[in-house]
Amino acid sequence: APPPMLDLLFQLLQMTLVIALAPALTGLVRKVKARLTRKRGAPIWQPYFDLARLARKEAIVAESASSYFRAAPYLIFASTWVAAALAPTFATGLLFSWSADLIAIVALLGFGRFALTLAGMDVGTSFGGLGASREAMFATLAEPAMLTIVFCLALLAGSTQLSTIAEYLTTHDVGLRVTLGMALIALVMVALAENGRVPIDNPATHLELTMVHEAMILEYSGRHLALIELAAMLKLLLYVSIIGCVFVPWTLAVGDDATGQARLAGVGFYVGKLAVAGVALGAFETSIAKMRVFRVPNFLGAALMLGLLGALLLFVSRSLR
């Protein structure tokens, strides 16, 4: 196994890697969407400039805002960054990988969502309340769907820890399983809903009738808005990381005794995975129309049913052996 100092360095690399690449992923999705609609589009690194510009600006706070309103962006950012830094990106068995439990990650994201909905309602504007109520409605379906996916993977690999799941899927001959296919489709559906991507919510518009995430952060500005925007980018990267780690785990440097070269090669493969995911998401968003808010529960209900069916199929297939 690598010496403790090297272990710590790789863990710090993972923490800085997720925060460094998150804006680039969002920029890539925007660029792909622009090119597919025959526009030039902003450069891929535009989100970095936007975040730097926001960080330099003064944060304007409404008179009716409580002290929680100022603290919320830091809570949202911290919980999302910790969740994103825990998920294996380029290697399993890192220093803090024992804490990279899927249930813990769902809980951290749930905490971030709770902090954001409270902040949306804090100032007392009608938009904030509208966005918060919609977010809460979607969350009641998205979180159980996410947990059923977790149970599917836990039943298969015998653990809810992401490193263990990735190692099991890499080292064992799992083959093509219907359960994994259902879990993948359900996870993609949950990821689209959680990140407010196109069929659920359009991140590029500020349309009062349809916005969810944007409605809750309308009162924020300056460094507070920069933190919330960066947290949203990290959340997208986190879901891509989880999908890559569980369903395409073969490029990860597996095990505690993986060499430094294998881990650095894993970084390159991880960047490649992000690029593929960014292009795929941009193409998907361009080719599909946004659905009405009232149809979102049906969409997430389908994800929940897929997760439940996947878990049920595993139980049935094991009892038939």
N, C-alpha and C positions, 0 to 999 in steps of 0.2 A: 504494500500500500504506500501511496505517496506520503512524504513527511507532513506533519500537522500544518506547518507554515504554508506549504504548497496547496494543501486542502483549503485553507482559509483564502488563499489567493484566488483559487478557482471559484469559490463561493462568491467572493467579491466581484469576480469577473461576470458571473451570472447576474448579480444584482445590477451592475452597471450596464450590462448588455441589454437587458430588457428595457431599461429606461432610455438607452441610447437609440435602440431600434424602433421603439413604439411610434414616434412621430413619422419615421421613414415609411412604415407600413401604411399608415393613414394617408401619407402623401402619395404613395404608389397606387393605392385604391382610387384616389381622386384623379391621378394622372391617367390611369387606364380608362376610367369612366369618360374623361374628357376626350381622349383619343378615339374611343369607340363612338362618340357622338360628333366626330369630325371637328373637334376644337383643339387648340394647341394645349391649353391647360397650364396650370402653374407648375414649376419644377417640383420634383419629388421631395426636396428638402424645404419646401415652403412652410410646412408646419413648425419647423425649428425657428424660422424667422418670426412667425406669428406668436409663438410662445415667448420668445425673447422680447418682442414688442410689448406684449401684455404684461410681462414681468417688470418692465421698466415703468409702466404707467401707474398712476395713483389709483388705489382702490377706493371707489366711491361707495359709501354704505348708507342705506336708507335710514331716516330718522326713527322709523318704527322697528328697526332690526335690533334683536337682542345680541348679547355677547356670543351666543351660540352660532349666530350667522357668520361671525368672523372665524370661529374655530372649525366650523364644518368642512371647509375645503381641505384643511390639513388632515382631518380624520378620514375623509374620503380618499385622499391621495395616499395616505399611509397604509390604509387597509388594502387598497388595490395593488400598491407596489409590493407589499409583503406577499400577497397571494401570487402575483406574477413572478416574484423572485423565487418562490418555493417550487413552482412547477418545473420539472426537468426540461431544460431547453437543449443543451448539447451533450450532457452526461448524466448518468444516474449515480447514486451513491455519493453525492456531494456532502459537505459537512452538515448542512441543515436538512438533508433530504428525508431524515426520519420524521420531520414535521410536515412534509409535503403530502398531507392526507387530503383526499378529495373532499371529504366531509368538512374538514377545516377550511379548505379553499372556498367551498360553497358558503360556509358561515361568514368568512371574511368579506365575500362579495355581498352577502345579505346585510352585513353591518354597514358597508359603504352605501348600499341602496337606502337603508333606513336613515342614515345620516343625511343623504341627499334629499329624501322626501320631507324630512323635518325642516331642512333649510329652505326648501321650496315654499313651505307653508309659513315660515317664520315671519316674513315681512307682512303677510296678510293680503297680497295681491290676488286677484281672481285667477290670473294665469298660473301662478305658483301652485295654488290649490288644485286647479284643473290638472296640471301635469303630475302632481303628487298622487292624486286619486287614480289616475290612469296607470301610473307606475306601480302603485300598490296592487291594482287589479291584475296587471300582467305578472307581477311577482308571485301572486298566490298560485298561478299555474306554472310559471317557469321554474320555481324552486322545487316543487314536487317532481316535475319532469326531470330535472337535473339529478335529483336524488335516486330516481328509478334507474337512471343511466349508471350512477355510481354503484348501485346494487348489482346490476348486470355484470359490470366489470369485476366487482368484489367476489361474486359467485364463481366467476371464471378463474380469476387469478388467486383467490383465497386471501385477498388483502385489499384495503381501500387506499393503500399508500401508492402514490404514482410511480415511484422508482421501482417498487416490487412488481406492479402491473406491467410496466415497460420491460423489465427484465424477464418476466414470465412469458410475455408475448414474443420476445426476441429469441429466447433459448428453447422454448417448447414448440413442438409442431402443432400449432393450434388449427391451422387449415382455414378454409372459408367457412365461417359460421354465420347462420342467419341472425343469431343473437347480436353478433358484432356489427352486422350490417344495419340492424334496427337501431342499435345504440348510436352508431355513427350518424344516421339520418336524424335521430332525435336530438343529438348533441348539436348538429349544425342548425337545426330549427331553434333550439334554445339560445345558441350563440347569436343568431340573427335578431332574436327578440331582446336579449339582454343588452346588446350593443346598439339597439335602435336602428338597425340597418333596413334596407329598402322595403321589403314587403310589409314590415311593421311600422317603421317611422323613417322619414327621410332626413338624414343628418345635415343635408345641404340647405334646407328651407326653414323659414320661420313662419309657417302658415298656422295661424291661431287654432284652426279647427282640428288640425291633425297632430301638432307637435306634442311630444311627451317629455323627452330629456331636455330639449331646449326651453320648454316652458318653465322648468324648475330652476334654471340657471340664468333667467333673464335679468334678475336684479344684481347679478355678480359682475364685477369688472376688475381690471388690473391684475395683480398677482393672484388674487383669489380665483379669478376666471382661468388664469393660466394653469393653476393646480388642478382645477376640475377638468379642464380640457385634456391635460396630460394624463389624468386618471382614466378618462374615457378611452384614450389611445392605448394605455396599458391594459385595459380590460379586453380590448379587441385582440391585442397581442397574446394575452393570457389564454383566451379561448383557442386561438390558432396553435399555441404551444401545447395545450392539452390534447387537441385533436392530433397534432403531429406526434406527440409523445406516446399516445395510446394506439393510434391506428397506423402510424408510419414510424415504428420505433427502431428500425434497423440501422439508422444512421447515428444513433446515440452511442457514446462511449459507455459500455455497460460495466458495472461493478466498481467496487472500491479500489481494485488494483489496476484500473485502466491507466495506461501511460499518459503522460502529458501531451505527447504527439496525437494520440487517439482523441483526447479531449479537444485539442485545438482543431483537429479535422472535423470533429462534431460541430464546432462553432460555424465552420464553413457550410456544412450540410444544413445547419439550422437556418442560416441566412437564406439559403436556397429554398428551404421549405416556406419561409415567410414570403419570398418573392412569388412562388407558385400560388400560395394562398391569396396574396394581394391581387394578382392578375385574375384568378378565378372569381374572387368576390366582386371585383370591378365589372367583369363580364356578366356575372349573374345579376348584379344590380341594374345594369343597363338594359338587360333583356326582360326584366319583369316589372309589372306595375305595382304601385303601392296599394295595399288592401285597406278597406275601411276599418276604422277603429273597432267597430262592433264584431268584426270577423276574426280579430286577433285571438279571443278566447278559444275559438274553434281550432285555429292553427296550433296554439300551444296545447290544447286538449289532445290533438293528434300526436304531438311529441310525447306527452304523458302516456298515452295508450301504447305507443311504440316501445317505450321503456318498460312498461308493465308486461307487455307481450314477450319482450326479449327475456326478462327475468323468468317468466312463466315457462317459456320454451326450454330454458336451461334446467329448471326443476324437472320438467317432464322427461327430457332427454336423459337425465341422470337416473331417474327412477326406472327407465326402460332397460338400462344396461344389465 
